[in-house]
Amino acid sequence: MLSGARSGNQLLRVQVYNYLQEQMRVGTLEPGAAISVSKMISELGISRTPLREALLILQEQGFVTIMPQRGVIINAITLDDVKDIYEILGGIESRVLLSVFNRIGDTEITRLEKLNEEIALSLAAKDIARHNLANVRFHDVFLQLSENERLLKYVKNLKMQLYDFPRRDYGRQWNEQNLEEHKEFVQLIRAGHSLAAADYLRDVHWEFKHPDSFTIIPS
């Protein structure tokens, strides 16, 4: 049972949402699995309303599909889905980079370099969960300079699908190439080449490189 299960629906909705996210993140709720609404209501000791509201948010974000009269399915992500997300992120991030480029200074460049060092250390330690987190934070250095909150929320949801629900590893070759591309990207920023950096981000870094497969990271 969730703590505070007798609290208001708004608090419960947040608690249920966070609970379902964590279950997906660690792989307890696997892609393709079905959620029994009535069973979850019983297990969590809650009413139908906060669970329905949490599931509607997760559906809007692309993590589940609500099947009327048939329950809820945890969405599985395919390599075609990954390709589509890469194309979307390439377009969005390159546009954001151009819009904030004059706000990127030595502090941000140093932060990018330190996070790429963190990515390298994570790969050496074979800590892919840590790698994925550092990778997201690398891009956040310039994304967070944008004031477009709606856009940032959308990008965050796409990246959660790529990396977090459940945690995924796209393979060493994929990850090492990502590391090298970050280095080139930082060099373009340091040189003040805004258009070249944006083009590189869109056309090279977010260019889909087809891995053999991806694996789920054990919790």
C-alpha positions as a Markdown table, in Angstrom:
| # | Residue | x | y | z |
|---|---|---|---|---|
| 1 | Met | 0.0 | 0.0 | 0.0 |
| 2 | Leu | 1.2 | 3.5 | -0.8 |
| 3 | Ser | 2.0 | 5.7 | 2.1 |
| 4 | Gly | -0.5 | 8.5 | 2.4 |
| 5 | Ala | -3.1 | 6.4 | 0.5 |
| 6 | Arg | -5.9 | 8.2 | 2.3 |
| 7 | Ser | -4.6 | 11.6 | 1.2 |
| 8 | Gly | -6.2 | 13.7 | -1.6 |
| 9 | Asn | -6.4 | 12.4 | -5.1 |
| 10 | Gln | -3.8 | 14.9 | -6.4 |
| 11 | Leu | -1.2 | 13.7 | -4.0 |
| 12 | Leu | -2.1 | 10.1 | -4.7 |
| 13 | Arg | -1.9 | 10.6 | -8.4 |
| 14 | Val | 1.7 | 11.8 | -8.0 |
| 15 | Gln | 2.6 | 8.9 | -5.8 |
| 16 | Val | 1.0 | 6.4 | -8.2 |
| 17 | Tyr | 2.7 | 8.0 | -11.2 |
| 18 | Asn | 6.1 | 7.9 | -9.4 |
| 19 | Tyr | 5.5 | 4.3 | -8.3 |
| 20 | Leu | 4.7 | 3.1 | -11.9 |
| 21 | Gln | 7.6 | 5.0 | -13.3 |
| 22 | Glu | 10.0 | 3.3 | -10.9 |
| 23 | Gln | 8.5 | -0.1 | -11.6 |
| 24 | Met | 9.1 | 0.5 | -15.3 |
| 25 | Arg | 12.6 | 1.9 | -14.7 |
| 26 | Val | 13.8 | -1.2 | -12.8 |
| 27 | Gly | 12.1 | -3.6 | -15.2 |
| 28 | Thr | 9.4 | -4.9 | -12.8 |
| 29 | Leu | 6.9 | -3.8 | -15.3 |
| 30 | Glu | 8.4 | -5.0 | -18.6 |
| 31 | Pro | 7.7 | -3.6 | -22.1 |
| 32 | Gly | 4.7 | -5.4 | -23.5 |
| 33 | Ala | 3.4 | -6.4 | -20.1 |
| 34 | Ala | -0.2 | -5.8 | -19.1 |
| 35 | Ile | -1.3 | -4.0 | -16.0 |
| 36 | Ser | -4.4 | -5.2 | -14.3 |
| 37 | Val | -6.1 | -2.1 | -13.0 |
| 38 | Ser | -8.3 | -3.9 | -10.5 |
| 39 | Lys | -5.3 | -5.8 | -9.2 |
| 40 | Met | -3.2 | -2.7 | -8.8 |
| 41 | Ile | -6.0 | -0.9 | -7.0 |
| 42 | Ser | -6.1 | -3.7 | -4.5 |
| 43 | Glu | -2.3 | -3.9 | -4.1 |
| 44 | Leu | -1.8 | -0.2 | -3.6 |
| 45 | Gly | -4.9 | 0.3 | -1.5 |
| 46 | Ile | -6.2 | 3.2 | -3.5 |
| 47 | Ser | -9.3 | 4.2 | -5.5 |
| 48 | Arg | -9.6 | 4.0 | -9.2 |
| 49 | Thr | -9.4 | 7.7 | -9.8 |
| 50 | Pro | -5.8 | 8.5 | -8.9 |
| 51 | Leu | -4.6 | 5.3 | -10.8 |
| 52 | Arg | -6.6 | 6.3 | -13.8 |
| 53 | Glu | -5.2 | 9.9 | -13.7 |
| 54 | Ala | -1.6 | 8.6 | -13.3 |
| 55 | Leu | -2.1 | 6.2 | -16.3 |
| 56 | Leu | -3.5 | 8.9 | -18.5 |
| 57 | Ile | -0.3 | 11.0 | -17.8 |
| 58 | Leu | 1.9 | 8.0 | -18.7 |
| 59 | Gln | -0.1 | 7.4 | -21.9 |
| 60 | Glu | 0.3 | 11.0 | -22.9 |
| 61 | Gln | 4.0 | 10.7 | -22.4 |
| 62 | Gly | 4.1 | 7.5 | -24.5 |
| 63 | Phe | 4.9 | 5.0 | -21.8 |
| 64 | Val | 1.7 | 3.0 | -21.7 |
| 65 | Thr | -1.4 | 2.4 | -23.9 |
| 66 | Ile | -4.8 | 2.2 | -22.2 |
| 67 | Met | -7.0 | -0.4 | -23.8 |
| 68 | Pro | -10.7 | 0.2 | -22.9 |
| 69 | Gln | -12.1 | -2.8 | -21.1 |
| 70 | Arg | -8.8 | -4.6 | -21.6 |
| 71 | Gly | -6.4 | -3.1 | -19.2 |
| 72 | Val | -3.2 | -1.2 | -19.8 |
| 73 | Ile | -0.1 | -2.3 | -21.8 |
| 74 | Ile | 3.5 | -1.1 | -21.1 |
| 75 | Asn | 4.7 | 0.2 | -24.5 |
| 76 | Ala | 7.7 | -1.5 | -26.0 |
| 77 | Ile | 10.3 | 0.6 | -27.9 |
| 78 | Thr | 11.7 | -0.7 | -31.2 |
| 79 | Leu | 14.7 | 0.3 | -33.1 |
| 80 | Asp | 12.4 | 2.1 | -35.5 |
| 81 | Asp | 11.0 | 4.0 | -32.6 |
| 82 | Val | 14.6 | 4.9 | -31.6 |
| 83 | Lys | 15.3 | 6.1 | -35.1 |
| 84 | Asp | 12.2 | 8.3 | -35.1 |
| 85 | Ile | 13.1 | 9.8 | -31.7 |
| 86 | Tyr | 16.7 | 10.5 | -32.8 |
| 87 | Glu | 15.3 | 12.4 | -35.8 |
| 88 | Ile | 13.0 | 14.5 | -33.6 |
| 89 | Leu | 15.7 | 15.2 | -31.0 |
| 90 | Gly | 18.2 | 16.2 | -33.7 |
| 91 | Gly | 15.9 | 18.8 | -35.1 |
| 92 | Ile | 14.9 | 20.2 | -31.7 |
| 93 | Glu | 18.3 | 20.3 | -30.1 |
| 94 | Ser | 20.0 | 21.9 | -33.0 |
| 95 | Arg | 17.4 | 24.7 | -33.0 |
| 96 | Val | 17.7 | 25.2 | -29.3 |
| 97 | Leu | 21.5 | 25.3 | -29.6 |
| 98 | Leu | 21.3 | 28.2 | -32.2 |
| 99 | Ser | 18.8 | 30.1 | -30.0 |
| 100 | Val | 21.1 | 29.9 | -26.9 |
| 101 | Phe | 24.5 | 29.9 | -28.5 |
| 102 | Asn | 25.4 | 33.4 | -27.4 |
| 103 | Arg | 24.8 | 32.4 | -23.8 |
| 104 | Ile | 27.2 | 29.5 | -23.8 |
| 105 | Gly | 30.4 | 30.6 | -22.1 |
| 106 | Asp | 33.5 | 29.1 | -20.5 |
| 107 | Thr | 31.5 | 27.8 | -17.5 |
| 108 | Glu | 29.2 | 25.8 | -19.8 |
| 109 | Ile | 32.1 | 24.6 | -22.0 |
| 110 | Thr | 33.9 | 23.4 | -18.9 |
| 111 | Arg | 30.8 | 21.6 | -17.7 |
| 112 | Leu | 30.4 | 19.9 | -21.1 |
| 113 | Glu | 34.0 | 18.6 | -20.9 |
| 114 | Lys | 33.7 | 17.4 | -17.3 |
| 115 | Leu | 30.5 | 15.5 | -18.2 |
| 116 | Asn | 32.1 | 13.9 | -21.2 |
| 117 | Glu | 34.9 | 12.8 | -18.8 |
| 118 | Glu | 32.2 | 11.3 | -16.6 |
| 119 | Ile | 30.8 | 9.5 | -19.6 |
| 120 | Ala | 34.2 | 8.0 | -20.4 |
| 121 | Leu | 34.7 | 6.9 | -16.8 |
| 122 | Ser | 31.3 | 5.3 | -16.8 |
| 123 | Leu | 32.1 | 3.3 | -19.9 |
| 124 | Ala | 35.4 | 2.2 | -18.4 |
| 125 | Ala | 33.5 | 1.0 | -15.3 |
| 126 | Lys | 30.8 | -0.6 | -17.5 |
| 127 | Asp | 28.2 | 1.4 | -15.5 |
| 128 | Ile | 25.7 | 2.1 | -18.2 |
| 129 | Ala | 23.0 | 3.6 | -15.9 |
| 130 | Arg | 25.6 | 6.2 | -14.8 |
| 131 | His | 26.6 | 6.6 | -18.5 |
| 132 | Asn | 23.1 | 7.3 | -19.6 |
| 133 | Leu | 22.6 | 9.9 | -16.8 |
| 134 | Ala | 25.8 | 11.7 | -17.7 |
| 135 | Asn | 24.8 | 11.7 | -21.3 |
| 136 | Val | 21.5 | 13.4 | -20.6 |
| 137 | Arg | 23.2 | 15.9 | -18.4 |
| 138 | Phe | 25.7 | 16.7 | -21.1 |
| 139 | His | 22.9 | 17.8 | -23.4 |
| 140 | Asp | 21.1 | 19.6 | -20.6 |
| 141 | Val | 24.0 | 22.0 | -20.3 |
| 142 | Phe | 22.8 | 23.9 | -23.3 |
| 143 | Leu | 19.1 | 22.8 | -23.3 |
| 144 | Gln | 18.6 | 24.3 | -19.9 |
| 145 | Leu | 19.6 | 27.7 | -21.2 |
| 146 | Ser | 16.3 | 27.7 | -23.1 |
| 147 | Glu | 13.3 | 29.3 | -21.6 |
| 148 | Asn | 10.9 | 27.1 | -23.6 |
| 149 | Glu | 9.6 | 24.9 | -20.8 |
| 150 | Arg | 7.1 | 23.1 | -23.0 |
| 151 | Leu | 9.9 | 22.1 | -25.4 |
| 152 | Leu | 12.2 | 21.0 | -22.5 |
| 153 | Lys | 9.4 | 18.8 | -21.0 |
| 154 | Tyr | 8.9 | 17.1 | -24.4 |
| 155 | Val | 12.6 | 16.5 | -24.9 |
| 156 | Lys | 12.8 | 15.0 | -21.4 |
| 157 | Asn | 9.9 | 12.6 | -22.1 |
| 158 | Leu | 11.6 | 11.4 | -25.3 |
| 159 | Lys | 14.9 | 10.7 | -23.5 |
| 160 | Met | 13.1 | 8.8 | -20.8 |
| 161 | Gln | 11.7 | 6.6 | -23.5 |
| 162 | Leu | 15.2 | 6.1 | -24.9 |
| 163 | Tyr | 17.1 | 5.4 | -21.7 |
| 164 | Asp | 15.0 | 4.9 | -18.7 |
| 165 | Phe | 11.8 | 2.8 | -19.1 |
| 166 | Pro | 13.4 | 0.4 | -18.7 |
| 167 | Arg | 17.1 | 1.4 | -18.5 |
| 168 | Arg | 18.8 | 0.5 | -21.8 |
| 169 | Asp | 22.3 | -0.1 | -23.1 |
| 170 | Tyr | 22.8 | 0.4 | -26.8 |
| 171 | Gly | 26.1 | -1.3 | -26.9 |
| 172 | Arg | 29.8 | -0.3 | -26.4 |
| 173 | Gln | 30.4 | 0.7 | -30.0 |
| 174 | Trp | 27.4 | 3.0 | -30.0 |
| 175 | Asn | 28.4 | 4.5 | -26.6 |
| 176 | Glu | 32.0 | 5.1 | -27.6 |
| 177 | Gln | 31.0 | 6.8 | -30.8 |
| 178 | Asn | 28.7 | 9.0 | -28.8 |
| 179 | Leu | 31.7 | 10.0 | -26.6 |
| 180 | Glu | 33.9 | 10.9 | -29.5 |
| 181 | Glu | 31.1 | 13.0 | -31.1 |
| 182 | His | 30.7 | 14.9 | -27.9 |
| 183 | Lys | 34.4 | 15.9 | -28.1 |
| 184 | Glu | 34.0 | 17.2 | -31.6 |
| 185 | Phe | 30.8 | 19.0 | -30.7 |
| 186 | Val | 32.5 | 20.8 | -27.8 |
| 187 | Gln | 35.4 | 21.8 | -30.1 |
| 188 | Leu | 32.9 | 23.5 | -32.5 |
| 189 | Ile | 31.3 | 25.4 | -29.6 |
| 190 | Arg | 34.7 | 26.5 | -28.2 |
| 191 | Ala | 35.6 | 27.8 | -31.7 |
| 192 | Gly | 32.4 | 29.8 | -31.8 |
| 193 | His | 31.0 | 28.0 | -34.9 |
| 194 | Ser | 27.3 | 28.1 | -34.1 |
| 195 | Leu | 26.0 | 26.9 | -37.4 |
| 196 | Ala | 28.6 | 24.1 | -37.7 |
| 197 | Ala | 27.9 | 23.0 | -34.2 |
| 198 | Ala | 24.1 | 22.9 | -34.8 |
| 199 | Asp | 24.5 | 21.1 | -38.1 |
| 200 | Tyr | 26.9 | 18.5 | -36.4 |
| 201 | Leu | 24.4 | 18.0 | -33.6 |
| 202 | Arg | 21.5 | 17.4 | -36.0 |
| 203 | Asp | 23.2 | 15.6 | -38.9 |
| 204 | Val | 26.0 | 13.6 | -37.2 |
| 205 | His | 25.4 | 13.2 | -33.5 |
| 206 | Trp | 21.7 | 12.5 | -33.7 |
| 207 | Glu | 22.1 | 10.6 | -37.0 |
| 208 | Phe | 20.7 | 7.1 | -36.3 |
| 209 | Lys | 23.5 | 4.5 | -36.1 |
| 210 | His | 21.9 | 1.1 | -36.3 |
| 211 | Pro | 23.1 | -1.1 | -33.4 |
| 212 | Asp | 22.6 | -4.9 | -33.6 |
| 213 | Ser | 20.2 | -4.6 | -30.7 |
| 214 | Phe | 19.8 | -3.0 | -27.3 |
| 215 | Thr | 19.7 | -4.7 | -23.9 |
| 216 | Ile | 17.9 | -4.0 | -20.7 |
| 217 | Ile | 20.2 | -3.0 | -17.8 |
| 218 | Pro | 19.5 | -5.2 | -14.8 |
| 219 | Ser | 18.2 | -3.3 | -11.8 |
